[in-house]
């Protein structure tokens, strides 16, 4: 019984952390990523009020393009932004242990004979 209570507290902490969509640092990095891809996510010419322009990235629906509105980055764009363009200090603040940080690299497969 003594071990059950701390185990439940740890499980509750992990579930609360998993339900949290991100820290403010991660939200700031996502906003910077959207800003860096602004040329592909917003439209330059105004459209009529009844006209819709949908944006697709690699065959997947990304969102509706509206003047002045930035669309969020896809997971691949965000991972590439973190690897190549983002300030390393900000990335380390957002992901101090690199746990949960998206990557563009594939995981190594085990050696098979």
Buried (B, 14 or more C-beta within 10 A) or exposed (E): EEEEEEEEEEEEEEEEEEEEEEEEBBEBBBEBBBEBBEEEBBEEEEEEEEEEEEBEBEEEEBBEBBEEEBBBBBEEBBBBBBBEEBEEEBBEBBBEEEEEBBEBEEEEEEEEE
